[in-house]
Amino acid sequence: MEGPLAIVTLFGGSAFVIWAFFQMVVRWREIGRETQVMTRLVDQLGGPGEVATFLESPAARRLFDRMIDRRTLVLQRVLRAIQSGIVLLVLGIALFIVRPQFTGEGSLGLLVFGTLSTALGIAFLLAAAVSYMLSRRWGLLADGS
């Protein structure tokens, strides 16, 4: 019964590596866009006096607030933790469901991976809930969130 377990492990590991790579590419592009905006902005402004005047203006405040929105960053992190928690929890439950079809070491392996996945899923969900509550308490999120 090592064949099916090896295939599941290989598929899961490959899927995780591909997902992590695409997350890195998306973040890299976001950083590139922000860098282009800042570079164009610096090119448009002539000297230090113009830069200081611009940075004190309401337009600059709105630009930076949009680029660095704490509320959005907090909510993105909480959402990622919830997504990871749900995926790991469902994976753990699925491993427990298919476990009776295996015997010996295969069954033991599914028990171990199912337990770890379920525990990590619950931990991610708890971490998301605590992060959300602390973010509200610390004022990072508006009361209506």
C-alpha positions as CSV (number, residue, x, y, z in Angstrom):
1,M,0.0,0.0,0.0
2,E,3.0,2.3,-0.2
3,G,2.2,3.2,-3.8
4,P,-1.0,5.2,-3.2
5,L,0.5,7.0,-0.2
6,A,3.6,7.9,-2.1
7,I,1.4,9.3,-5.0
8,V,-0.7,11.3,-2.6
9,T,2.4,12.7,-0.8
10,L,4.1,13.5,-4.1
11,F,1.0,15.2,-5.5
12,G,0.4,17.2,-2.3
13,G,4.1,18.3,-2.1
14,S,4.1,19.3,-5.8
15,A,0.9,21.2,-5.4
16,F,2.3,23.1,-2.4
17,V,5.5,24.0,-4.3
18,I,3.6,25.3,-7.3
19,W,1.2,27.3,-5.1
20,A,4.1,28.8,-3.2
21,F,5.9,29.7,-6.4
22,F,2.8,31.5,-7.8
23,Q,2.3,33.4,-4.6
24,M,5.9,34.6,-4.8
25,V,5.4,35.7,-8.4
26,V,2.2,37.6,-7.6
27,R,3.9,39.4,-4.7
28,W,7.0,40.1,-6.9
29,R,4.7,41.8,-9.5
30,E,3.0,43.9,-6.8
31,I,6.4,45.1,-5.5
32,G,7.4,45.8,-9.1
33,R,4.3,47.9,-9.7
34,E,4.8,49.9,-6.5
35,T,8.5,50.5,-7.4
36,Q,7.5,51.8,-10.8
37,V,5.0,54.2,-9.3
38,M,7.6,55.5,-6.9
39,T,10.2,55.8,-9.6
40,R,7.9,57.8,-11.8
41,L,7.0,60.0,-8.9
42,V,10.6,60.8,-8.1
43,D,11.3,61.5,-11.8
44,Q,8.5,63.9,-12.0
45,L,9.6,65.9,-8.9
46,G,12.5,68.2,-9.5
47,G,14.3,69.0,-6.2
48,P,14.1,68.4,-2.5
49,G,11.7,71.3,-2.0
50,E,9.2,69.9,-4.5
51,V,9.4,66.4,-2.9
52,A,8.8,67.9,0.6
53,T,5.8,69.9,-0.7
54,F,4.4,66.9,-2.4
55,L,4.8,64.6,0.6
56,E,2.9,67.1,2.8
57,S,0.0,67.4,0.3
58,P,-3.3,65.5,0.7
59,A,-2.8,63.8,-2.7
60,A,0.4,62.2,-1.4
61,R,-1.3,61.1,1.8
62,R,-4.1,59.4,-0.2
63,L,-1.5,57.7,-2.5
64,F,0.5,56.3,0.4
65,D,-2.6,55.3,2.3
66,R,-3.8,53.3,-0.7
67,M,-0.5,51.7,-1.1
68,I,0.0,50.9,2.6
69,D,-3.5,50.2,3.9
70,R,-3.1,48.5,7.2
71,R,-6.7,47.3,7.3
72,T,-6.3,45.6,4.0
73,L,-2.9,44.0,5.0
74,V,-4.4,42.7,8.3
75,L,-7.5,41.3,6.5
76,Q,-5.3,39.7,3.9
77,R,-3.3,37.9,6.5
78,V,-6.3,36.8,8.4
79,L,-8.0,35.5,5.2
80,R,-4.8,33.6,4.3
81,A,-4.8,32.0,7.7
82,I,-8.4,31.0,7.3
83,Q,-7.9,29.6,3.9
84,S,-4.9,27.6,5.0
85,G,-6.7,26.4,8.1
86,I,-9.7,25.2,6.0
87,V,-7.6,23.4,3.5
88,L,-5.5,21.6,6.1
89,L,-8.6,20.7,8.2
90,V,-10.4,19.3,5.1
91,L,-7.2,17.4,4.1
92,G,-6.9,15.9,7.6
93,I,-10.5,14.8,7.6
94,A,-10.1,13.3,4.1
95,L,-7.1,11.4,5.3
96,F,-9.1,10.0,8.3
97,I,-11.9,9.0,5.9
98,V,-9.7,7.1,3.5
99,R,-7.6,5.5,6.3
100,P,-9.7,2.4,6.8
101,Q,-9.0,1.4,3.2
102,F,-5.3,0.9,4.1
103,T,-3.6,-1.6,6.4
104,G,-0.3,-1.7,8.3
105,E,2.1,1.1,7.7
106,G,-0.2,2.8,5.2
107,S,-2.9,3.2,7.8
108,L,-0.4,4.4,10.3
109,G,1.0,7.0,7.9
110,L,-2.5,8.3,7.1
111,L,-3.2,8.5,10.8
112,V,0.0,10.6,11.4
113,F,-0.5,12.9,8.4
114,G,-4.2,13.2,9.1
115,T,-3.6,14.2,12.7
116,L,-0.9,16.7,11.8
117,S,-3.0,18.2,9.1
118,T,-6.0,18.5,11.3
119,A,-4.0,20.0,14.1
120,L,-2.4,22.5,11.8
121,G,-5.7,23.4,10.3
122,I,-7.3,24.1,13.7
123,A,-4.2,26.1,14.7
124,F,-4.4,28.3,11.6
125,L,-8.1,28.9,12.3
126,L,-7.4,29.8,15.9
127,A,-4.5,32.0,14.9
128,A,-6.8,33.8,12.4
129,A,-9.4,34.4,15.0
130,V,-6.9,35.7,17.6
131,S,-5.3,37.9,14.9
132,Y,-8.6,39.4,14.0
133,M,-9.6,40.1,17.6
134,L,-6.3,41.6,18.5
135,S,-6.3,43.7,15.3
136,R,-9.7,45.1,16.3
137,R,-8.6,45.7,19.9
138,W,-5.4,47.5,18.7
139,G,-7.4,49.7,16.3
140,L,-6.0,48.3,13.1
141,L,-9.5,47.6,11.9
142,A,-12.5,49.9,12.1
143,D,-15.3,49.0,14.5
144,G,-17.6,48.2,11.6
145,S,-15.3,45.4,10.2
